[in-house]
Amino acid sequence: MDIGPYSFEEFLERASAFHGNPAPGLVIGGYMVELARSRLPQRTIFDAVVETPKCLPDAVQLLTPCSIGNGWMKVINWGLYALTLYDKYTGKGVRVWLDPERLEKWPEIRAWYLKLKPAREQDKDRLLNEMRRAGGSVCGVSPVRVKIEEFKKKSRGAIEICSVCKEGYPSNDGSVCRKCQQASPYMEIES
Ligand SMILES: [Zn+2]
């Protein structure tokens, strides 16, 4: 089954170029994006909500103009394999999710999704082949209305220079930048 404007093979190539490898999550995600888009009225200007940071945001970024960087995609870390595309002016949209009840016929997809076997025991060719044949048929679809007010961009306000690290930071964050206020992910290294 095609994925938007791409044949399955073309999409695997694009997924590899963008994501490093044709991850199964990206492939099923491609079908999910196209399913959601097909249920929106034509020419809808849409934004996206994605409910996991893993793989699925890249499917949205590959197939639509929505990206994290341009703010048209919001990522919520709920660990749910689900996404919504919605009219950015009205909030009316479509939520699509991977539905365990529709996976009875697709043992490899089910095992992958529910993590029923270790990654090294997965048969990736069979998994991708099931995804190609199943397309969007393994997804639930439901109309939703997004609270667009909550997603409006909040300006971060003025920029100040941090007195500790001398980088620019949003002055609303306090007297020094967040990196200098909080437990930083970076370790000190000897220079
Ligand atoms: Zn700082």
Residues whose N, C-alpha, C, O or C-beta is under 5 A from the ligand:
A	BS01	ZN	C162 V164 C165 K166 C177 C180
